[in-house]
């Protein structure tokens, strides 16, 4: 680490041993209070500023607060700050910037003593960390069980109303837990705005920020840095009311299935057919969705949405905290109530659209506004839509809803340009719910060949085919732009299993 760049004596003469004893005593008394008091005392003693900078959290403690940015920059680039002192301390970096008149020996003594005291505080905190982590895990489980009031009381009775949930997975999760714990440590004690809970549940890292409805983004930035540093994938859900903690927990897991190394954190509200749904005519779309979903209660709708987002029943079971058998049974019951074949790829794509539809009241207001400035022909079509609402089915969308110029332009922009062999292979693979083996068998190609073609499709479309909701949109786009059958029998061939390009 860099040494101090200051030299000379203070205004009261050369620094001596008695000054050292007095300095040590002042720092010891400050250390018994808190880390913030210790850093503030160090800044006072060097007549400058002091910062404890963490590589993930940034400035842990800063005195004065305005010096935080300079301290973080000095810790990251010490050569740009030759007149400061940087020493490792408790997994972070202590940065002192003394006044020009402060003796170098005095600055060095303050820095060494402060760093040693921070290490002692860090070791003491490490001894208590295991017990604190178990407490956090218990509080998280209580939130998931619906005991929000008990958790708020345990956090000091603050007026907490909402929660934002992150669920992180990866091989380096234990190390990420330790790093994130150290980074978030200053906010573990309840204060006016938020309290952060961290715990490992079933092998994954769960972060729940309990707050008063406003999320300042600090935890999101920390989680993002930890994910990049440790190669983790994360899903985020919220802010949602504390009473809906279990919903946020499931949504975060569903969102995580859409995360990739290029986009390591995915918000729950960023998935679920967000590109096609806004293009559909609002009124008939919302009425159709309300009609087809009428037999289902909210819990059943949420289970289906998690299943469609994650792409498989085992993944949905993991996200929901249920057994795979329970999820299968509930999906079968939902299929019976909907009177639909949920094993059909088109039906699943339509169901996802229905679950992401706007509320009928919102769409009616938009339609009324549009009708007020148009002709009177809209009322007849609305009456027809209402008459047909009882006959709405998942197998077919309302007539003409996909025939608009905006929808066709979207579909063409998504899948146009695919070679015939790639288009046919992709259509077949999506029909088999992204299962390579049965699709390759129907196409009469080797699985390795089909895998290579799918990589080419992903590159051409610039889409993440591992995302179940992306696959649903591509399936609908292929149907909208279909000119022929897109059947395996139409696959261009040139003897055996060799295929020619169009």
C-alpha positions in Angstrom: 0.0 0.0 0.0 1.0 3.6 -0.4 2.8 5.4 2.4 2.1 8.9 3.4 3.4 11.8 1.3 3.4 14.3 4.2 6.6 15.2 6.0 7.7 17.7 8.7 6.3 18.6 12.1 3.0 19.9 13.4 2.4 23.4 14.7 3.1 22.3 18.3 6.5 20.8 17.5 7.9 17.4 16.7 5.6 14.4 17.2 6.7 12.3 20.3 5.8 9.1 22.1 3.4 10.9 24.5 1.5 12.1 21.4 1.3 8.4 20.3 -0.1 7.3 23.7 -2.7 10.0 23.6 -3.6 9.2 20.0 -4.0 5.5 20.8 -6.2 6.2 23.7 -8.5 8.4 21.7 -8.8 5.8 19.0 -9.5 3.0 21.5 -12.3 5.0 23.1 -13.8 5.7 19.6 -13.5 2.1 18.6 -15.6 1.0 21.6 -18.5 3.0 20.1 -18.7 2.1 16.4 -16.7 1.9 13.2 -18.1 5.3 12.1 -16.9 6.9 15.3 -13.4 5.4 14.9 -13.1 6.7 11.3 -14.4 10.1 12.4 -11.8 10.2 15.2 -9.0 9.2 12.8 -10.0 12.1 10.5 -9.9 14.5 13.4 -6.5 13.4 14.5 -4.9 13.8 11.0 -6.8 17.1 10.5 -8.1 15.9 7.2 -10.5 13.2 6.0 -10.7 9.4 6.5 -12.7 6.7 4.5 -13.1 3.0 4.9 -13.6 1.9 1.3 -15.0 -1.6 0.3 -14.5 -2.9 -3.3 -18.2 -3.9 -3.5 -20.0 -1.5 -1.1 -18.0 1.6 -1.9 -17.5 3.9 1.1 -18.4 2.0 4.3 -17.6 4.9 6.7 -16.6 8.4 5.7 -15.6 11.4 7.7 -16.7 13.9 6.5 -19.4 12.4 4.2 -18.3 14.5 1.3 -15.0 12.7 1.2 -16.6 9.3 0.3 -16.0 9.6 -3.4 -12.4 10.7 -3.0 -11.7 7.8 -0.6 -13.1 5.2 -3.0 -11.1 6.6 -5.9 -7.9 6.7 -3.8 -8.4 3.0 -2.8 -8.9 2.0 -6.4 -6.1 4.2 -7.8 -3.6 4.9 -5.1 -1.0 6.4 -7.5 -3.5 9.2 -8.3 -3.5 10.2 -4.6 0.2 10.2 -3.5 -0.5 12.4 -0.4 -2.8 9.9 1.2 -2.3 6.7 3.2 -3.9 3.4 2.2 -3.8 0.4 4.4 -5.8 -2.9 4.3 -8.3 -3.2 7.1 -11.1 -5.7 7.8 -11.4 -6.8 4.2 -11.6 -3.2 3.0 -9.1 -0.3 2.5 -8.5 2.5 5.1 -7.7 5.8 3.3 -6.4 8.8 5.3 -5.7 12.2 3.7 -3.9 14.3 6.4 -3.5 18.1 6.4 -0.2 19.3 5.0 0.9 20.4 8.5 0.3 17.0 10.1 3.6 15.1 10.9 4.2 12.0 8.8 4.9 10.0 12.0 1.6 11.0 13.5 -0.3 10.2 10.3 1.4 6.8 10.1 0.6 6.0 13.8 -3.1 7.0 13.3 -3.4 4.9 10.2 -1.7 1.8 11.7 -3.7 2.0 15.0 -7.0 2.6 13.2 -6.4 -0.3 10.8 -5.6 -2.6 13.7 -8.7 -1.6 15.6 -10.8 -2.2 12.5 -9.3 -5.6 12.2 -10.3 -6.3 15.9 -13.8 -5.1 15.2 -14.0 -7.2 12.1 -12.9 -10.4 14.0 -15.4 -9.7 16.6 -18.1 -9.3 14.0 -17.0 -12.5 12.3 -17.5 -14.4 15.6 -21.0 -13.2 15.8 -21.7 -13.5 12.0 -22.8 -17.1 12.1 -25.5 -16.4 14.7 -26.6 -13.3 12.9 -26.9 -15.1 9.6 -29.0 -17.8 11.2 -31.3 -15.1 12.6 -31.6 -13.5 9.1 -32.5 -16.9 7.6 -35.2 -17.4 10.3 -36.6 -13.9 9.6 -36.8 -14.7 5.9 -38.6 -18.0 6.6 -41.1 -16.1 8.8 -41.7 -13.6 6.0 -42.3 -16.5 3.6 -44.7 -18.1 6.0 -46.8 -14.9 6.2 -45.7 -13.6 9.6 -44.8 -10.1 8.4 -45.9 -8.4 11.6 -43.6 -10.5 13.7 -40.7 -9.8 11.4 -41.4 -6.0 11.6 -41.4 -6.2 15.4 -38.1 -8.1 15.4 -36.6 -5.4 13.2 -37.5 -2.7 15.8 -41.1 -2.0 14.9 -40.3 0.3 12.0 -43.2 1.2 9.7 -42.0 -1.2 7.0 -44.7 -1.9 4.3 -42.9 -3.3 1.2 -40.2 -5.8 0.2 -37.9 -6.2 -2.7 -36.6 -9.8 -3.2 -33.5 -11.0 -5.0 -32.7 -14.7 -5.5 -29.1 -15.5 -6.6 -27.6 -18.9 -7.7 -24.1 -19.9 -8.8 -21.2 -22.0 -7.8 -19.6 -19.2 -5.8 -22.7 -18.5 -3.7 -21.1 -19.0 -0.3 -18.3 -16.5 -1.0 -20.8 -14.1 -2.5 -22.9 -14.4 0.7 -19.9 -13.3 2.8 -19.0 -10.5 0.5 -22.5 -9.2 0.3 -22.9 -9.5 4.0 -19.9 -7.3 4.6 -21.0 -4.8 2.0 -24.5 -4.5 3.4 -23.4 -4.6 7.1 -23.9 -0.9 7.8 -27.7 -1.2 7.0 -28.4 -4.3 9.1 -29.5 -2.3 12.1 -33.0 -1.0 11.5 -33.1 2.7 10.6 -35.6 5.2 9.1 -35.9 3.9 5.6 -35.0 0.2 5.1 -33.5 -3.0 6.5 -31.8 -5.7 4.5 -32.1 -9.4 5.3 -29.7 -11.9 3.8 -29.9 -15.7 4.0 -29.2 -19.0 2.2 -32.3 -21.0 1.6 -32.1 -24.3 -0.2 -28.6 -23.6 -1.6 -29.4 -20.2 -3.0 -28.7 -16.7 -1.7 -31.9 -14.7 -0.9 -31.8 -10.9 -0.2 -34.9 -9.2 1.0 -34.9 -5.4 1.4 -37.7 -4.4 3.7 -38.6 -0.7 3.3 -41.4 1.8 3.2 -42.4 1.5 -0.4 -39.5 3.4 -2.0 -36.4 1.5 -3.2 -33.4 3.7 -3.6 -31.5 1.1 -5.7 -28.6 0.7 -3.4 -29.1 -3.0 -2.8 -29.7 -3.5 -6.5 -26.3 -2.0 -7.2 -24.6 -4.1 -4.6 -26.2 -7.3 -5.9 -25.2 -6.4 -9.4 -21.6 -6.0 -8.5 -21.6 -9.3 -6.5 -23.2 -11.1 -9.4 -20.5 -9.8 -11.8 -17.7 -10.5 -9.5 -18.7 -14.1 -8.6 -20.5 -15.1 -11.8 -24.0 -15.5 -10.3 -27.4 -15.2 -11.9 -30.2 -13.4 -10.1 -33.9 -12.6 -10.3 -35.5 -9.6 -8.7 -39.1 -9.0 -7.8 -40.7 -6.0 -6.1 -41.4 -3.7 -4.5 -44.4 -5.6 -3.3 -46.4 -5.4 -0.1 -44.9 -7.4 2.8 -48.0 -9.6 2.8 -47.1 -10.7 -0.7 -43.5 -11.8 0.2 -44.2 -15.4 -1.1 -45.4 -14.0 -4.4 -42.3 -11.9 -4.7 -40.1 -14.9 -3.8 -41.6 -17.0 -6.5 -41.5 -14.2 -9.1 -37.8 -13.7 -8.4 -37.0 -17.3 -9.1 -39.1 -17.2 -12.3 -37.2 -14.1 -13.4 -33.8 -15.8 -12.6 -34.5 -18.4 -15.3 -34.3 -15.6 -17.9 -30.9 -14.4 -16.6 -27.8 -14.9 -18.7 -24.1 -14.0 -18.3 -24.8 -10.9 -20.4 -27.8 -9.9 -18.3 -27.1 -11.3 -14.8 -30.1 -9.7 -13.0 -33.6 -9.9 -14.5 -36.5 -8.0 -12.9 -39.8 -10.0 -12.8 -41.7 -7.3 -14.6 -39.3 -7.5 -17.5 -40.4 -11.0 -18.6 -43.7 -12.5 -19.8 -44.3 -11.4 -23.5 -43.7 -7.7 -23.0 -43.1 -6.9 -26.7 -46.2 -8.5 -28.3 -48.9 -7.7 -25.7 -48.7 -3.9 -26.0 -49.3 -4.2 -29.7 -52.6 -6.0 -29.4 -55.9 -4.1 -29.6 -56.5 -3.4 -25.9 -60.3 -3.9 -25.5 -60.9 -7.3 -27.3 -57.6 -8.6 -25.9 -58.4 -7.8 -22.3 -62.0 -9.1 -22.6 -60.8 -12.3 -24.1 -58.2 -12.8 -21.4 -60.7 -12.1 -18.6 -63.2 -14.6 -20.2 -60.7 -17.5 -20.6 -59.2 -17.0 -17.1 -62.6 -16.7 -15.3 -62.6 -20.3 -14.1 -59.2 -19.8 -12.3 -58.6 -18.2 -8.9 -55.5 -15.9 -8.4 -53.4 -18.6 -6.9 -54.0 -20.9 -9.9 -53.2 -18.0 -12.3 -50.0 -17.3 -10.4 -48.9 -20.9 -10.6 -49.5 -21.1 -14.3 -47.6 -17.8 -14.8 -44.6 -19.1 -12.9 -44.7 -22.4 -14.9 -44.8 -20.6 -18.2 -42.1 -18.2 -17.2 -39.7 -20.9 -16.0 -40.5 -23.3 -18.9 -40.9 -26.6 -17.0 -42.8 -28.1 -14.1 -39.7 -29.0 -12.0 -38.4 -25.4 -12.3 -41.8 -24.1 -11.4 -41.9 -26.4 -8.4 -38.5 -25.1 -7.3 -39.6 -21.5 -7.6 -42.9 -22.1 -5.8 -41.4 -24.2 -3.0 -43.7 -27.1 -3.9 -43.1 -30.7 -5.0 -43.0 -31.5 -8.7 -46.0 -33.8 -8.2 -48.1 -31.1 -6.6 -47.3 -28.7 -9.4 -48.2 -31.3 -12.0 -51.5 -32.1 -10.3 -52.5 -28.4 -10.1 -51.6 -27.8 -13.7 -53.8 -30.8 -14.7 -56.7 -29.3 -12.6 -56.1 -25.9 -14.3 -56.2 -27.6 -17.7 -59.5 -29.2 -16.8 -61.0 -25.9 -15.6 -59.8 -24.1 -18.8 -61.0 -27.0 -21.0 -57.7 -26.7 -22.9 -54.7 -28.9 -23.9 -51.9 -27.2 -22.0 -49.4 -29.5 -23.7 -50.0 -27.6 -27.0 -47.3 -25.0 -27.7 -49.8 -22.5 -29.2 -52.2 -22.9 -26.3 -49.3 -22.2 -23.9 -48.3 -19.1 -25.8 -52.0 -17.9 -25.8 -52.2 -18.6 -22.0 -49.1 -16.5 -21.4 -50.7 -13.6 -23.3 -53.9 -14.0 -21.3 -52.0 -14.0 -18.0 -50.2 -10.8 -19.0 -53.2 -9.0 -20.3 -54.2 -5.6 -18.9 -57.2 -5.3 -16.6 -60.5 -5.0 -18.6 -61.3 -1.6 -16.9 -58.1 -0.1 -18.1 -58.6 -1.3 -21.7 -62.2 -0.2 -21.7 -61.1 3.3 -20.8 -58.6 3.3 -23.6 -61.1 2.0 -26.1 -63.8 4.5 -25.0 -61.3 7.3 -25.5 -60.5 6.0 -29.0 -64.1 5.5 -29.9 -65.0 9.1 -28.8 -62.8 10.5 -31.6 -63.8 7.8 -34.2 -66.9 6.6 -35.9 -69.8 4.9 -34.2 -69.0 1.5 -35.6 -67.0 0.6 -32.5 -70.1 0.0 -30.4 -71.3 -2.8 -32.6 -68.0 -4.6 -32.4 -67.9 -4.2 -28.6 -71.3 -5.7 -28.3 -70.2 -8.6 -30.5 -67.2 -9.1 -28.3 -69.4 -9.2 -25.2 -71.7 -11.7 -26.8 -68.7 -13.9 -27.7 -67.0 -13.5 -24.3 -68.6 -16.7 -23.0 -67.3 -18.6 -25.9 -63.7 -17.5 -25.6 -61.1 -20.3 -25.7 -57.4 -20.5 -25.4 -57.1 -22.3 -28.7 -58.0 -19.2 -30.7 -57.4 -15.5 -30.1 -60.2 -13.0 -30.9 -60.7 -12.6 -34.6 -58.3 -10.2 -36.3 -56.3 -9.5 -33.1 -53.1 -10.7 -34.8 -53.9 -9.3 -38.2 -52.9 -5.7 -37.5 -50.1 -4.0 -39.3 -48.2 -3.4 -36.0 -48.3 -7.1 -35.0 -47.2 -8.3 -38.5 -44.4 -5.8 -38.5 -43.3 -7.0 -35.1 -43.4 -10.7 -36.2 -41.6 -10.0 -39.5 -38.9 -8.0 -37.7 -38.4 -10.9 -35.3 -38.2 -13.9 -37.6 -37.8 -12.7 -41.2 -34.6 -13.8 -42.8 -34.4 -17.3 -41.3 -33.3 -19.9 -43.9 -36.0 -22.5 -44.6 -34.1 -25.3 -42.8 -33.6 -23.1 -39.7 -37.2 -21.9 -39.7 -38.6 -25.5 -40.0 -36.2 -26.8 -37.3 -37.0 -24.0 -34.9 -40.8 -24.4 -35.5 -40.5 -28.1 -34.7 -38.3 -27.6 -31.7 -40.7 -25.0 -30.2 -43.7 -27.4 -30.9 -41.8 -30.0 -28.7 -41.4 -27.4 -25.9 -37.7 -26.9 -26.5 -36.9 -30.7 -26.2 -34.1 -31.5 -28.6 -34.4 -35.3 -28.7 -38.0 -35.6 -29.9 -37.6 -32.7 -32.3 -34.5 -34.2 -33.9 -36.3 -37.5 -34.3 -39.2 -35.9 -36.1 -36.8 -33.9 -38.3 -34.7 -37.0 -39.0 -31.4 -35.3 -38.0 -28.9 -35.9 -35.3 -29.3 -34.0 -32.1 -25.9 -32.4 -32.6 -27.1 -31.1 -36.0 -30.2 -29.6 -34.5 -28.3 -28.1 -31.6 -26.0 -26.4 -34.2 -29.0 -25.1 -36.1 -30.6 -23.7 -32.9 -27.4 -21.8 -32.1 -27.5 -20.3 -35.6 -31.2 -19.4 -35.0 -30.3 -17.7 -31.7 -27.5 -15.7 -33.4 -29.7 -14.7 -36.3 -32.6 -13.6 -34.1 -30.4 -12.1 -31.4 -32.7 -13.8 -28.8 -32.1 -15.9 -25.7 -33.8 -19.2 -26.6 -33.3 -20.4 -23.1 -36.0 -18.0 -22.0 -39.4 -19.7 -22.0 -41.3 -16.4 -22.6 -39.0 -15.5 -25.5 -39.7 -18.9 -27.0 -43.5 -18.3 -26.7 -43.2 -15.0 -28.6 -41.1 -16.6 -31.3 -43.6 -19.4 -31.7 -46.4 -16.9 -32.3 -44.2 -14.8 -34.7 -43.5 -18.0 -36.7 -47.3 -18.7 -36.9 -48.1 -15.1 -37.9 -45.5 -15.0 -40.7 -46.0 -18.6 -41.9 -46.5 -19.0 -45.7 -46.2 -22.8 -46.0 -46.6 -25.6 -43.6 -43.1 -25.2 -41.9 -43.4 -29.0 -41.6 -40.4 -31.4 -41.2 -41.4 -33.0 -44.5 -40.7 -29.7 -46.3 -37.1 -29.6 -45.0 -34.8 -29.0 -48.0 -32.7 -32.1 -48.6 -29.9 -33.3 -50.7 -29.5 -37.0 -50.1 -29.3 -38.7 -46.7 -29.2 -36.2 -43.9 -27.3 -33.4 -45.8 -29.3 -30.2 -46.2 -28.8 -27.5 -48.8 -29.2 -23.8 -48.1 -31.9 -21.9 -49.9 
